[in-house]
């Protein structure tokens, strides 16, 4: 479906077929190249399917609600380069031209009523009238549809999670002898459903799985607003691989990232919340029901600082000469649009003297003094929740870092740094417990075109 939309006027199309399969976790492994203005690497997606995503029968006709009059069909992909090799692989053409993704006005030869199942749109978060929630025909392959725009997809492959050392603990077998698709999907299911108190172990296994070898390339195609992936013989979401790796690169003109210069004239890049969320940063699921966690490793030249939406205060790891690596993670399921990244020659601004307000961030009161507004049973999905932590409810000022170009150091010291603690304290007094354990505040260039990212940003000339 190649919809011609104006992001400043039209709602974004919700293409991902989340009624059948959901991304539970993303693992990104990216390199930032300022010379080419490209971010490239891979993303591993871990899926979960279930009965509520498999409501449609095998004979249900797949439909797509669209204002486009053209049928949307699987095209034969261009030859793609396999990262890390000098060989070129060609995806088979068999059955491609006869495999319909979706279309408007196509004749239904199945004799069954069509079904367009995307209840997520009714949530009120998005009122998009464009949606492609793809199911499956009888005797045809299940089609995974991801929201995607302005990306160059190079290769899609299934990940052999069974090859990860120690992964047999997630199976019923003490030793993995015969590895099947069903076994791999069982491993992913056990991994994504681990209890919240095992989140560190879960992140470690996610990282291990993301480095596992591929075990077969998948057929893929993309249009303006989506990436479509299928595996020959996988007729339902349950049969489809639950861990896949996508090799891709952004485009310099991609509308999710801005390549510019900071107030010191040095190059920087950052994501922005408009106009198309993160679709031009990585393939994702955008319907409101699609809440996921993620972890990311980003490499850049040693002169740059990588900031990202994450629960940890990342520090650089020195790789080869002139290159550093940064690692962040998130354990609270959130929309993919809240993933943010900013890379530049930022300097951390630190106050000269620690004030009493700063010390209050470390203060922990007795349970009787805690904020009672959030004590109780939360109604969200399970994750390591701060609202159940008595010490978190009394933490008026969460740990925070402030970053800016070096030329603004004096202005930060004089104007900004002493204002942040009382602002955080005021927010706590009105809203209660901070949902996150830490905060990064970045002073972005004055040409920042949005109201903000998932972290606080301050345009400052």
N, C-alpha and C positions, 0 to 999 in steps of 0.2 A: 504494500500500500504506500504510494508515494504522494502523500497529502501535501498540498501547498498551503502552508499556514503562515500567518504573521504572529510570531510569539508575543509581540507587544499588544496584540488585539485578541487573538484566538486562544482558547484553552489548549494546553498540550494534550496530544492524544495519548491515552493510556493503552498501550499496545500489549503489554505483558499479560500472559494467560495465567494469572495467579489463582484462578478457580481450580486449577489442576495440580499446580506444583509451586512451591514457595522457596525462595532463597532464604536460608537461615543464617548464612555466614559468608563473608567475602574475605579472601586473602589476596592482597595486591602486592606486587613485586615490580617496582617501577624505577626507571632512570630518567632524570631531568636533564635535557640538553638545551642550554640557552642559545647555542650557535644555530641550531636548526629550529629552535622553538617547538620542540616536540617532547612529549612525555611518552615513553614506550616501555613495554614489558609484558607482564602477564597478570591475569586475574583468575583465581580459582573460586568457583561457586559451589557451595554445598547446599543441596536441596532436600526438602522433605515433602513427600506426597502422602495423601491419606484419603479416607473415605469422603471427606467433605470436599476434596478436590477432584474426586472421581465420580461425581453424581451422574454424569452423562454416560449413557450406555455406548457400547461399541458401534451401534448403528446410528447414533445421533449425528445429524448433519452439522458440520462446522460452518459457522457464519461469521460475518464481520460487518458491523454497523459502520457505515462510512458515507461521506458525501461524494466520494470519488466514484465515477462511473466505470473506471477501468478495473478489470479483475486483477487480483494480486496473485502472482504465480511464482513458484520456485524457479529461479533461473540457474543455469549452469555457471558456477563460480569461475572467476578468472584463476589461472594458476597462481598458487600462493607459495611463498617462501617459508620453509620450515626453519624457525629460529635455531641457530646453533649448528646448522649444516649448510653445505654448499649445494645440496641436491634440491630439486624442485619436485613437489608432489602435485598430482592432479586428482581432484575429486571425481569419482565416477559420474558419468552422465546418465546412466540408466535410470529411467523413471522420473527424471527431473522435470521435463516439460509437461508431464501429465499430473504432477503433484500440485494441487491447488492449495494455497494457504487460505485465502479468503477473497471474497468478491461481492459486489453488489449487482443484483440483477441476473446472476447466473441461474440457469435452470436446475432445479432440484430433481435428480433422477432417482433418489433413494426411496421416494414414496412416504417419507417420514416428515413430521413437523420439524422446522428448524428450531434451534435453541441458542439463545444468546445469553450466557450466564456470566454476568459480572456484577455481583451485588456490591462490590467495593465502592462503585461509583456513587451509591446512595448514601455514603457516609457523611457527605457534606464537605469533605476535605477538597475534593475536586469535582467540578461539574462538567468535566470534559464530555463532549458529545461524540468524540472519536475514540473508539475502543476496538481492540482486536483481541478477543478472549478465545483462543483456539483450542478446540477439543480434538477429537480424532474420528475418522470414518472407520467403518468396519474394514478390516484387511488393509489399512493404510497406517503409516508410521505416525506416532505422536510427534507433534511439532512444538518445540519450545520457542516461545517468542519473548525476547527481551527488549526493553526500551533502550534505544541507542541512536545517536546522531553524530555526524561529523567525526567518525572514527574509521580508521583503516584496520580492518580485521584481517589478520594474516593466517591464522590457523586455529582450529578448535579441536580439542581431543579429550577423550575420556581419561580420567586419572586412575591409576592402579593403586588405590588406597590400601589394598591387601599387601602391598610390598613394604609398607612402613614397619620397621622393627617394633615388636611388642603389640601390634594392632590386633593380634589374635584374642586379646582380652575382651574385645568387643564382639566376639563371636561365641558360638556354643562349642567350638572345636579347640582343643588344646594346641593343635598344630594345623596350619593351613596347608592342605595337600592339593585339593582341587578347588581352584578359584573360579567362581562364576559371577555373572552380573548380579544375581540375587544375593550372593555373599557380599560383594562390594557395597551394594545398596543397604544391606543389613548393617554393615560396619558404619556407614555414614549415618544411618538412623540412630544407632546407639550413641554415636558421637554427638550429634546435634541435640539429643535429648538428655544429656548428662545433667545431673542436678546442679543448681547454681553454685553450691559450695565447692564444686570441683572445676571451677572456671579456669584456674591456672593449668590444670592438667588438660582441659579441653583445648585451650589456646595452643599448648605444646603439640598436641596431636593434630590440630588444624595446620600448624606450621609444618609438621612432618609430612602430612598428606599433600600439602601444596608443593613439596619438593619431590614427591614420588614420580616415577616415570609415567609417561603416557602409555595407554594400552589400546590405541586405535583412534584414528582421526574420525571426526564427525562431519557430516554434510552441513554446509551453512550457506546462507545468503543474507544480504542486507539491503534495505532500501533507506529512504530518508529518515524514517523514524523508528526502525526496528531492526533487530538481528534475529534471524530464524535459524534454528538448529534442529536437526533430526538424526536419528541413528537407524540404519536399515534394520528392520525386524522388530523394533521397539514400538509396539502398538498403543501403549498406554503410558501415562506418567509414571506408574509404578515400575514399568519395564525400562524406562529411560535412565541413563546413568545419573546417579545422584551426586557425582563430583566431576566437574568438567573444568578444563583449563582453556582460556581464551588468550591467544597471543595477539596483541594489537598495538596501535600507536595513535596518539591524538594528531590533530591537524593544526597547523599554526593559526588557521582561521576559526578553529572550533569555538563555539559560543559558550562553553562552560569554563574556559580559562582565559585569563587576560595576561598577555606578555607586555610588560611596560617597564618603566624606570621609576625608581624611588626618588625621594626628595634630594638625595645626594647624587642623582644621575646614574646610579648603578642599576643593572638589570634585575628584574624580579618577575615572578609569576604568581598568580593567585586564582583560586576559584571564586565564583560569585553565585549568588542565589538566583539570579535571573540571567537570561530569559528562559533557559531550557533546563534548569537544575544541573545535575551531573551527567546528563546523557552523552555529552561530548568529552567526558573524563573517563568513564568506564561503562560497559554494558551492565544494565541493572533492571530491577523491577520497581516501577513507580506507583502503581495503585496503592491506595491508603492502607490496605491490609498487609502490604509487604514491609514488614519490620524485620530488620536483621542486625547482626553484629558484624564487626570487621576487625582485621588487623592488617597493617601495611608496613612494608619496608620500602623506603625511598632513598635512592642514591643521587648524590649531586656533587659538584666540585667542592673541595674542602673550604672554599671561601664563602660558601652559602650556608644559611641556617634553614632547616626544614621544620616548619610548624604544621601541625595537623590536629584535627578534632580527635582527641584521644584522652584516656583516663590517666595516662602515665606522663610524667615529665621526661621526655626523651632526651638522651644525650648522644652526641655523635660517636660512631665507631669508625676508627680509621681503617680504611681498606688499602688498596694500592696507593702509591704516592699521588697526592692531589685529589683524592676522592674519599668521601665519607658516606656512611649509611646511618639512617634514622629509622627507628621502629616505634610505632604507636599501635594501641589497641583500644577497643570499645567493647564492654560487656553488657551494656544496656541496648536492647533491640530498638533501633530507630530507623526512620526512612532513609533511603540511600541519598536523598537530596541534602541531608544534613552533614554528609562527609565533606570536609573542607581541607584544603592544603594551601600553604603559602610558602614560597621559597624565595629567599633574597638575602642580601647582605645585612641582615638585621643584627642589632646589638641589644643584649638584655640590659634593661635599665633597672638599677637597684638603688633604693633609697640609702642615703648616707647613714642615717640613724634609724634603728628599729623603734617604732612608736608603740605606745600601749595598745593602740588599736590593732597593730600587727600581732602583738602577743596574744590578743584575744582569739586569734585564729587557732591557737593551740590549746585554748582553755576547754576543759571537759568538765561539765557539771554533773551532779548526782542525778539519778533517774527522776527524782521528785521535781527537779528544776527544768526538766526537758520540755520542749515544745510538744504539747499533747495533740496538736492538730492532725498529725500524721501517724500517731501511734495506733496500731491496730493491724488489720489484715488488708493488704493492698489488693486491688482488683486486677492488676496487670499480669502479664506472663511472668514466669519465674526468671529472675536474674539477681545478681548481688545488689540488693536494693538498699540505698542509704537511709530510706525513710524508716527502716526497722532498726537502725543503729542509734541508740540514745545519744551517743557523743556527737553524731552528725547533726542531730536536731538542734543542738546548742551551739554549733559552730557558726557564729555570725559572719565570720570572714574566712572564706576558703583560701587555701594556698593559691597564689597567682604569680604569674610572671608577666612582665611588660617588655615588649620588643619594639624597636623603632630604628630607623636609619641613624647612624652615628651623629649626623649633623643636627639631630633634634634632641640630643642628650640634655643640653641645658634647659630647653623648654620643658622636657619631661620632668626634670628634677624640680623645676620651679612651679610648674602648673599642675601636672597630671598625677604624679605618684602619690601625693598626699590626699588626693580626692578619692582614690579608688577604695581604700578601706571603709570610709563612711558610706560610700555608695553601696558596697556589698552588704554592709550592716543594715542599711535602710531596706534593701531588698529582702533581707532575711526577716526583718521585723514585719514586713507587709505580706510576704509570700511564704514564709516559713523555710523549711529545710532546703538547702541548695541541692538540686538533683545530681550534680556532679561533684567529685571530690577535689577538683582543681580547675584552674582557668588560665588561659593564655590571652593576653590583650595585645593586639598588634596595631600599630599606627600605619595604615596603608596609604598609598599615594592619594592625592586629592582627586584624581580622576576615577576613583572607585565608583562604579555606576549603580551600586545596589545599596539597600538599607543595612545589609550586614550578612555575615556568614554565621556558622554555628558557634563560633567564638566571638568575643567582642572585637570589633574593629573600629578604628577612629581615623577617618580621613583628616589629614592635617597638612597644610601647605607649609 
